[in-house]
Amino acid sequence: MILDPLAPRFIMEKNRALDAVFNLRSVAVVGVARGEDFNTGRLFLDHIIDYGFKGRIYPVNPKGGEVRGLKIHPSLKEIPGRVDYVICCIPAPLVPQLIRDSAAKGVKAVGIFTSGFSELGTRQGREREDEIKRLAHATGVRVIGPNCLGIHSPKAGFSYVPDFPRESGDVSFLCQSGGHSTYLVRAAAARGIRFSKVISYGNGTDIDETDLLKYFEQDPETKMIAAYIEGVKDGRGFYRTLEETALHKPVVILKGGRTAAGSAVAASHTGSLASSIGVWRDALRQAGAISVGSLDEMVDMLVTLSYLPRLGGRRVAMVGGGGGAGVLATDDWAENGFVLPRLPEQVRQAWKAAVGNEAGTILSNPLDIPTIGSGQGSVYDALAELHAFDGIDLLVFHVPVRGVMISVSFAAAVFEDESQTILKVHQETGKPVAMIVHCQANADGWNLSAKQVKRYYEAGLPVYYSVASAARAIDRFLWYTANRRMPE
């Protein structure tokens, strides 16, 4: 019989195990190939070492040997020291015995990369998963997975991907998909977001989405929570936990399996049974969570929550981008409930004085001007006048790296001058500022835009890749701030 997963003893055990693995000092990788051979166990081992983990690392293979200067131990019980966390990369039929061995060794948690369980959709797969769930409850060894990548913890210097940022942040991410977890961390890192804790939990047979939500809600190092979920084990328990969590911390959720076809794929991916997307969206809204439609929208939302201060309303002024871009931008803002007010005469006159020759300019809102220069003289005065205009709540700079007429090499100098001006305006008293950096569709353009994005987020500015994505994210942000309290 499988006992109640919400029983206080299991909740405490799971929280203690998660504390241990997110602060781990030792790890065993079971199923590591010897010598120069390659397998997934070896991949995990290489990534842990390359990320810079300073704790004890114990490769395990019954054949023994050596790999990357480390002794390979024939079994867990022959490891001389303590083991906080075990990564399982052995065939599914061998997993139950590994959990028993982990219990004998005093291991807190086992992350099971191995697949071959309920996601197969077979009776044998379900029975295997039920067995490891029973063993987790009976032994107290908590199971992450199966069919997952496990944990990323910058504080512990531990990760399953070697190129994740080493700096710890204040966002925690629970993700049913391993691949989505790697994409999101990398995409968010490129725009200034750093994570405190990330967990890819796969099928969630023991530690599931409700456990993780509850854990992150209580974690003092987590200020906001992101989640990719294909299905939940206990809908009512999850909703109660989400409702409580959203009172204290922003929760951004992406639901996988929103259609009948997607739901079928989710069942074969993590064994999840997805419910109606309409039910999901209503439940998330009622609970105070923020629902997004893609991983990129999730990054936009994390950027907005992290960098954009509260806004007084939906009035936007936008500078730059070109005439055609201004038309599309106006549509994007309007479709998301924003207005672009007519600029008062004193602001228009300041811009006329600044640009001199009006060729190639549109002195309305959006403002289309060739360049905003180096932050000196009349151009800066005009920007300052716009920044202080009481008729707007947000000033947006649209920097279309992919749309400029000049060459990329020359554009670098132009954008350097413009960034100085933008940052100078941002430092002055006025309205909140947001950046939209469109990327040119070649390598030079991407590299140039990446440098600009980094410069802006390091100055504390939210950066988006399109007007449409900015408008969607800020619209959700305004809904959230109007309905839920924000973290300090």
SVG drawing of the C-alpha trace seen along z (x, -y; Angstrom):
<svg xmlns="http://www.w3.org/2000/svg" viewBox="-12 -74 56 80">
<polyline fill="none" stroke="black" stroke-width="0.4" points="0.0,0.0 1.3,-3.5 0.8,-5.8 -0.5,-9.4 2.2,-11.6 0.8,-14.6 1.4,-13.0 3.6,-15.3 6.3,-12.8 6.8,-12.5 6.7,-16.3 9.4,-16.7 11.5,-13.9 11.2,-15.4 12.1,-18.9 15.2,-17.6 16.2,-15.6 15.9,-18.6 17.9,-20.7 20.6,-18.1 20.8,-17.8 20.7,-21.6 23.5,-21.9 25.3,-18.7 28.9,-18.0 29.2,-14.5 27.7,-12.7 27.9,-9.2 27.3,-8.6 26.2,-5.1 26.7,-3.6 29.9,-5.5 31.8,-4.0 35.5,-3.2 38.5,-4.8 37.8,-6.5 34.4,-4.8 31.3,-7.1 27.8,-6.7 25.3,-9.0 26.9,-8.3 30.2,-9.5 28.4,-12.6 27.0,-13.4 30.4,-12.9 32.2,-15.1 29.6,-17.9 29.8,-17.8 33.6,-18.1 33.6,-20.7 31.0,-22.9 33.5,-23.0 31.9,-20.9 34.3,-21.0 32.8,-18.1 33.5,-14.4 32.7,-12.6 32.3,-8.9 32.0,-7.1 30.4,-3.6 30.6,-0.6 30.8,3.1 33.9,3.5 35.9,0.9 38.7,-1.0 39.5,-4.7 38.0,-7.7 39.3,-11.3 41.7,-10.5 38.9,-9.2 38.7,-5.6 35.6,-3.8 33.9,-2.0 32.3,1.4 29.2,0.5 27.7,-2.2 28.5,-0.2 32.2,-0.2 32.5,-4.0 34.4,-5.0 32.8,-8.3 29.3,-9.8 27.1,-10.2 24.5,-12.9 23.1,-12.3 23.1,-9.5 22.7,-9.9 21.3,-6.7 22.3,-5.9 21.7,-2.1 19.0,0.0 15.5,-0.2 15.3,3.3 18.4,2.5 17.0,-0.6 15.0,1.0 18.2,2.6 20.1,-0.8 17.4,-2.4 17.9,0.3 21.7,-0.1 21.2,-3.9 19.2,-3.4 21.9,-1.2 24.5,-3.9 22.4,-6.7 21.9,-8.5 19.3,-11.4 18.1,-11.3 18.5,-9.4 18.1,-11.3 17.0,-8.7 18.0,-9.6 17.0,-6.2 13.8,-5.9 11.6,-2.8 8.9,-3.5 5.3,-4.9 6.2,-7.1 6.3,-3.8 2.5,-3.5 2.9,0.2 1.9,2.3 5.5,3.3 6.6,-0.4 3.9,-1.3 4.7,1.6 8.4,0.6 7.5,-2.9 5.1,-1.8 7.9,0.4 10.4,-2.5 7.6,-4.7 7.0,-2.0 10.7,-1.7 11.0,-5.5 8.3,-5.5 9.5,-2.5 13.2,-3.4 13.1,-7.2 15.4,-7.6 13.7,-10.3 13.5,-9.8 13.8,-12.6 12.5,-11.3 12.7,-8.8 13.4,-10.1 15.0,-13.4 18.2,-15.4 18.1,-16.2 19.4,-19.3 21.3,-22.5 22.5,-24.4 25.1,-27.2 25.4,-27.6 26.7,-24.1 28.7,-24.5 26.8,-21.6 25.1,-21.2 24.1,-18.7 25.2,-21.2 28.7,-22.7 27.9,-26.1 25.1,-27.2 26.0,-30.4 28.0,-29.9 26.3,-32.9 23.3,-32.1 20.2,-34.2 16.7,-34.4 14.6,-32.4 13.9,-28.7 12.6,-26.5 10.8,-23.2 10.6,-21.5 9.1,-18.2 11.4,-18.3 15.1,-18.1 15.6,-19.7 13.3,-22.6 15.3,-23.2 18.5,-23.6 16.9,-26.0 15.2,-28.2 18.3,-28.6 20.5,-29.5 17.9,-31.9 17.2,-33.6 20.9,-33.9 21.4,-35.9 19.1,-38.5 20.4,-38.8 18.3,-36.2 20.2,-33.9 18.7,-30.9 18.9,-29.8 17.8,-26.2 16.6,-24.2 15.2,-20.7 14.3,-18.5 11.9,-16.0 10.6,-13.9 7.8,-11.5 7.7,-12.9 6.9,-9.5 8.0,-10.5 9.0,-14.2 6.4,-15.9 5.3,-19.3 3.3,-20.0 6.2,-19.0 8.6,-21.3 6.2,-24.2 5.8,-23.9 9.5,-23.6 10.3,-26.7 7.6,-28.7 9.4,-28.1 12.9,-28.5 14.3,-31.9 16.7,-31.9 13.8,-31.7 12.1,-35.1 10.1,-33.9 9.2,-30.5 9.0,-29.3 7.4,-26.0 7.0,-23.8 4.3,-21.2 2.8,-18.6 0.4,-17.2 -0.2,-17.0 -0.6,-14.0 -3.1,-15.6 -5.0,-18.5 -6.7,-19.8 -3.5,-19.5 -1.5,-21.3 -4.1,-24.1 -4.1,-24.7 -0.4,-24.8 -0.3,-27.1 -2.8,-29.5 -0.8,-29.8 2.5,-30.2 1.2,-32.9 0.3,-35.0 3.9,-35.3 5.9,-34.9 5.3,-35.3 4.7,-32.0 5.0,-31.7 3.7,-28.5 3.9,-27.1 1.5,-24.2 2.7,-21.5 0.0,-19.3 -2.5,-22.1 -4.1,-20.2 -5.3,-16.7 -2.2,-16.0 0.1,-17.6 -1.5,-15.7 -0.8,-12.4 2.9,-13.3 3.1,-14.4 1.8,-10.9 4.6,-9.3 7.2,-11.8 6.7,-11.8 3.6,-9.6 1.5,-12.7 -2.2,-12.9 -2.9,-16.5 -6.2,-18.2 -8.2,-20.8 -6.2,-23.9 -9.3,-26.0 -9.5,-24.5 -5.8,-25.1 -5.9,-28.7 -8.9,-29.5 -7.3,-27.7 -4.0,-29.5 -5.7,-32.9 -7.8,-32.3 -4.8,-31.1 -2.9,-34.3 -0.2,-32.6 0.9,-34.0 0.2,-31.7 2.5,-31.9 2.3,-30.2 6.0,-29.4 9.4,-29.2 10.4,-32.5 7.3,-34.1 8.4,-32.6 11.8,-34.3 10.1,-37.6 8.0,-37.3 11.0,-36.6 12.8,-39.6 9.8,-41.8 9.4,-40.6 13.1,-41.0 13.8,-44.4 10.6,-46.4 9.3,-48.5 5.6,-49.0 3.9,-51.1 1.3,-53.7 -0.7,-52.7 -0.7,-51.7 0.6,-54.9 3.7,-54.3 6.1,-56.5 8.5,-54.7 11.7,-56.0 13.4,-54.5 12.8,-51.6 11.8,-53.3 8.5,-54.3 7.3,-50.9 8.4,-49.5 6.4,-52.2 3.2,-51.1 3.6,-47.5 4.6,-48.6 1.5,-50.7 -0.6,-47.6 1.3,-45.4 0.9,-47.9 -2.8,-48.5 -3.6,-44.8 -2.3,-44.3 -4.3,-47.2 -1.7,-50.0 -2.0,-53.5 0.6,-55.7 -0.5,-59.3 0.0,-62.3 3.1,-64.1 2.6,-67.7 3.9,-70.6 6.8,-71.4 8.1,-67.8 7.6,-68.0 9.4,-71.4 12.3,-70.0 12.7,-67.2 12.5,-69.6 15.4,-71.6 17.3,-68.4 17.1,-66.8 17.4,-70.0 16.8,-68.5 13.5,-66.6 14.4,-64.3 13.8,-60.7 12.1,-61.6 8.6,-61.2 8.0,-63.4 4.9,-61.7 4.6,-58.7 6.4,-56.4 9.2,-58.8 11.2,-57.8 14.6,-59.6 17.9,-58.5 20.0,-58.4 19.9,-59.6 23.6,-60.4 26.0,-60.4 23.9,-61.9 25.0,-65.4 23.2,-68.7 19.8,-69.1 19.1,-65.4 19.6,-64.5 17.5,-67.5 14.7,-66.3 14.9,-62.8 14.9,-64.2 11.8,-66.2 10.1,-63.1 11.2,-61.0 9.7,-63.6 6.4,-63.9 3.5,-63.2 1.3,-61.8 3.3,-58.5 3.9,-55.6 6.7,-53.9 9.5,-55.0 10.6,-52.3 13.7,-52.5 13.5,-50.4 16.9,-49.5 16.5,-47.5 20.0,-46.0 18.6,-43.9 16.9,-46.8 19.6,-49.4 20.7,-50.8 24.3,-51.1 26.8,-48.3 27.2,-46.3 30.8,-47.4 29.8,-51.1 26.6,-50.3 28.8,-49.3 30.0,-52.9 26.4,-54.2 24.9,-51.8 27.7,-52.6 26.8,-56.3 23.1,-55.4 23.6,-53.1 25.4,-55.9 22.5,-58.2 19.9,-55.6 21.7,-54.7 22.2,-58.4 18.4,-58.9 17.7,-55.8 19.8,-57.2 17.7,-60.4 14.5,-60.8 11.6,-60.0 9.5,-57.1 10.5,-53.5 12.5,-52.5 12.4,-49.3 14.6,-48.2 13.7,-46.3 16.7,-45.0 16.0,-43.4 18.8,-41.2 20.3,-41.4 20.1,-38.0 23.8,-37.3 26.6,-36.4 28.0,-40.0 24.5,-41.3 23.9,-38.7 27.2,-39.4 26.6,-43.1 23.1,-42.8 24.3,-40.4 26.8,-43.0 24.1,-45.6 21.7,-43.4 24.3,-42.6 25.1,-46.3 21.4,-47.1 20.5,-44.4 23.7,-45.0 22.3,-48.6 19.0,-47.2 16.9,-47.5 14.5,-44.9 15.4,-43.8 13.0,-42.2 13.6,-40.9 10.4,-42.3 7.7,-44.9 5.0,-42.2 6.8,-40.1 7.4,-43.2 3.7,-44.2 2.5,-40.7 4.8,-40.4 4.1,-43.9 0.4,-43.4 0.6,-40.2 2.8,-42.2 0.2,-44.9 -2.5,-42.2 -0.3,-40.6 0.6,-43.8 -3.0,-44.8 -4.1,-41.5 -1.2,-40.2 1.3,-41.8 4.9,-41.9 8.0,-40.6 10.1,-43.2"/>
</svg>
